[in-house]
């Protein structure tokens, strides 16, 4: 079965590897990149009949509409939308401004929502389709210094879970893939909050140093592994909603699940202790004139 893909953020890293792998497998691919789609010319030359490139800044609503229209014009529709385009902002909550937060959420949450909304009418009419939202292990783990990024990925995962239930009756499947550490330029392309507070170095410094060193870390997974598993994911009728990918992803998430279980038990014990000794609860205050 030949699938028609629309993949965002293909200029490098995970998106480029996926566009290459899908076209190599014989599928039809719209590969997008912001500002400079010419960076994808080598892929277009390699697969002239199967891969088409288009400029797409996912924060530009008009360009999003144009990219979907191009997919319809070139290949007749979209079977798989991969919301991969992203960016990272490093800064603690106190350091991140309102405008910086909005920009981060626009890329990580609003843009995938917009593109999903644009392709769903096509998928509902054809009675099938896949939405693949590229999240992160940060969509389940709160990493200090990545507060805005974590917020965006948590929101993307929540959207994915709700969307999966909404579109299941139409034969449309949804997946949130959660990469761990990959050998990409993510760590070096992180922007920093404009207002940094030296006091936060003690809680965020190690995380930032680890992210900045990603390109030289020999233990990180290569993007081709990501592409391989996404192709398997789309082909499988039984793949789960959330799929961690990467050598370190499962270790991080298993630790997070264990911590979550312990936290839930502690919270339950706290509430039960209060219920058994109701006199310790603060009585409601009655307003007075």
N, C-alpha and C positions, 0 to 999 in steps of 0.2 A: 504494500500500500504506500503510495507516494503522498507525503504530507507537505502542506504549505506552511512555512514558518515565517513569523515576524519576530525578529530578535533585536532588542535594543542594547545599546552600549557595546558595539562590536569592534571598536577601534583597537582594543588590546584585551589581554587577559581572558577571563571566562567566556565573555560574549564572542570574542573572535574565535576561540577554540570550538565553541558550540556551532557557530555558523559554518565553519570549515567542516566539522564532522557531519553535520546534517546534509550539507551538499555532497560530501564524499559518499554518504550512504545512498544518494540518489534522490533526496528530497529537494523541494523548491524552497529557496530562502530569500527573504528580504532582510538584508543585513544593514543596520543603521549605525551612524556615528554622528556625533554633534560636530558642526562646523567644517570638518574635513573628511568627507566620505572618501576622498581620494586615497586615504590610508588603507582602504579596502580594495583598491584596484587589482592587487595581485590575486585576491580571491575571485573577483569578478572575471579576471582573465583565465583563471584556472577552471572555473565552472560557468562559461558564458551563457549556457542555456538554463542553468539551475540556480544561479545566484545573482541577485540584483541589489545594488546599493542605493541608499538614499540618505540625505542629511536629516538628522532628527535630534533637535534639542527637546528632550521630553518635557521640559517646562514650558514649551511653546505650544499652546493649544492648536493653533493653525497648522503647525508642522506635524503634530500628532494626527490630525485629520488627514493631512496630505499623505502621510506614510501609509495609513490604512487604505486610502483611495488608491495609492500606487500598488499595494498588494492585490487589490481587487482587479485593477487594470492589467497588471502583469501576469498574475497567476490565477485570477478568478475568485480569490477569497483568502481566508486565513483559517488554518486548522489548529495551529499552535502559536499562541502568543507567549513570548518569554520576556517578562519584565526584568531585565538584567541591569539596565543603566543605573548607575549610582554614584555617590560621592561621599566623602567622609569629612566630618568636622571634629576636631579635637578640642575639648574644653570641658571643664566642670560646669555644673548647673549654674553656679554663681558667675562664671566667666562668659557664658553664652548669652548674647543679646537677643531681643525679640526678633529682629530682622534676620540674624544668623539662624535662629531656630526655624523660622518660617521657610527660609531657603532650603535648609536640610530636609524638612518635612515635605516640601514641594517635590523634591527629587525622589525621596524614598517612599512616600505614601500617596501624595496627590497624583503624581504622574502615572504610576501603575493603575490607580483607580480610573483615571481618565482614559487610558488606552484600553483597559478592560471594558469600560462602558462603550467604547467605540466598536470593539470587535464582537461583543455579545449579540447584537442583532444578526450578524452574519452567521454566528454559530447556532443560534436558536433556529434560524431558517433551515440550516442544513441538518439539524438534529444531532450534532456532535461537535466536539472541540476540546481543546486543552488550554488552560491558563496556568502557566508556570511562573510563579513569583519567586525571584531569587532573593531570599532573606539572608540569614546569617545565624551562626550560633549566638550572636548578639541579640537575636530576636527572642532568646530564652534566658540570657545571662546578662546581668547588669554590670558592665565593665566601667570602672572609674575613668573619667576623662572622655568617654565616648557617650556621654549622656544624651545628646541630641540624636546621634546615630542609633543608639539603642532604642530611644523613643520611637523613631521612624520605623525600625524593623519590628518592634513589638506591635505597632499599629498595622503594619503590613500583614503580619501573621494573623491578627484578629480579623482583618478584612478577608483574608484567605479562608479562614474557617467559616465565617458567615456566608461568603460567596459560594463555597462548596455546597452548602445546604440549599441555597437559593436556586442554583442552576442544575442541580442533579436531575430534576425531572425532565430537563431538556437534552440529556445525554452529554452534558458538558462536565468535564472533570477539572479539578483544581489541585495544584500541588504547591507547597511552599518548600523550596529546597534551601537547606541551611549549611552553606559552606563553612568549614573551619578555616585554618590557615592555608592559603594557597600562594604559590610563587607568582604573584602578580605585582603591579605597581601600586596597589592600594595603600600600603604603609607609607610610601614616599610621596604619594599624591594627596595625603591628608592635608587639609587646610587647618590652621589654628584660629581659635577665637581671637578677635582683635585685642580683647582686654584680658591679659593673663595675670593671675594673682600668684605670686611666688609661694605663698603658704600651701597651695595645693600640690606642689611638686612631690610632697611626701606620700600622697595618696594616688597620684596619677602618673608620676614620673616613670615608674617601671613599665607601665602599660605602653606609654608613648615610645619608650626606648625599644621595646619589643616590636612594636608596629613599624617603626622606622627601619629596623634591621631585617624586615621580611625578605627583601630581594636577595640578601646574602645568606639566608637561613637554608641550609641544605636539607633540612628535615621536612620542609613544606611540600605539599602535594602539588603536582603539576596540573595546569588547566585542562589538559587532555583527559584526565581522569574525570573531572567534572562533566565534560562533554559526553563521555562514554555513558555515564550513569543517567544523565538527563535523557539521552536517546532511549535507554532501557526503560526509564520511568514512563515516557510517553507511550511506548509500545506495550507496556504491561497493563492488563485489565485489573490487577489487584494491588498496584502500588499504593502505599498509604498517603494521606494528605501531607504530612510533614516528613521530609527525608533529609537527614543530615548527611553531608558528603565531605570526606577528607580524613586523613590519617588521625588527626587529633580531635575531630568533632565529637566522636562518641565518648571519649574519655572526659571531655569537658561537660557534656550534657548528662552523662551518668552521675558525675559529681554534683551537678546542679539539681538533678532529680532527687538524689539522696538528701541534699540540703533542704529541698522543698518539702520532702516527707518529714524531716525532723522539725522544720518550722511549723508545719501543719499540726503535728503532734503537740508541740509546745503551745501553740495558740489554743488548741482544744483543751489542754490541761489548764491553761490560764482562765479560760471562760468557765470551765467546770468548777474550778476552785472558787470563783466568784459566785456561781449559782448555788454552791453548797453553803456559802456564808453570805447570804444576801445583805446582811447588815453592813457589809464592807462597801457595798455600792453607794455611790453618791446619789442622794435623793434629788429628784428634779426640783428646780428652783421655781417658785411661783412668782410671776411678775407682780410688782406692786406699783401703785399709782405714784 
